[in-house]
Amino acid sequence: MLLIKLLNKPAANMSTERSLLIHFDTKTGQHTVEAEGFEGLSCLEATQVIEEALGVVKESDRTYKPEAQTNTVSTTNSVQARQKH
């Protein structure tokens, strides 16, 4: 297993450090991209470029952390975003 961690130090108006974790299974070729420290669905924007570079991501392949869970679904060009009312 290979892990790449990209860090973004917090700006003055941010309370936590944000990071992207990219997991590669060297035996199977499977990969996952995980976002930490992002609020709501901002993680989708942060991971989109990496996910597209690694291959197509289907909505059914996504796992949402509790802080990103919301009620409704709206669709944009290439990302489905869930938004609270």
N, C-alpha and C positions, 0 to 999 in steps of 0.2 A: 504494500500500500504506500502510495506517495501522497503527501499532503503539502499544498502550497497555501500559505496564509498571507493575504494582502492586507496591510493595516492602513488606516486613515486616522491620524491623531485628531482628537476632538477640537473643533473651533471654539471660540469663546462662547458662542451661544448653544453649544452642544454639551450635553451632560455625560455622554459615554463615548468611548472609543468604538469605531465601526470597523468591521473586518469582513473579508470574503474568504471563505475556506473552500478550496478546490481539492476534492478527494479523487485520486485515481487508483483503481485496482489494477495493478500491473499484470495480473494473471488473466483477468477477464476483459479488460479494456473498459469496464464500466466507470462512470465518473458521476460525481455529484457536486453541486455548487451550493454552498450554505452561506447565508448572510447573518451576521451577528451585530447587534447594537443599532439596528435601523428601526425607525418608528413606522408602524402601520405597513402599508404596501410599498414604501420607498425602496424596499429590498428588491422588488421586481425590476425597477429601473437600474439599480446598481448591478444586478447580475445578468441583465439582458444581453449585453455585448459578449460576455464570456460564454453564456449558454449558446448563443448563436454561433460563436466560433467553434464550440465543441460539437455542435450538432443540434438538430431540431428538438425542442422540448415541448411535449404535449401537456396540456393543462392537467390531464390525469396523472402525469408524472410528478407534479409539484406537491410538496409537503409544506403546509403553512404552519408556522409556529403560532402559539396562542395570541401573541401580540398583533398578529396580522389577520386573525380571524374576524370576518365581518359578515354582513347579511345578504347583500345583493351582488349580482355579477353584471359588469358592463364590459364590452369588448372594444379594444382599440385595434390598430393595424396588426400587431403580432403578439400582444400580451392581453390576457384577460385580467381585469382588475376588479377586486371586490371592494365595495364601498358601503359605509353605514349611512343610513337615512337620518 
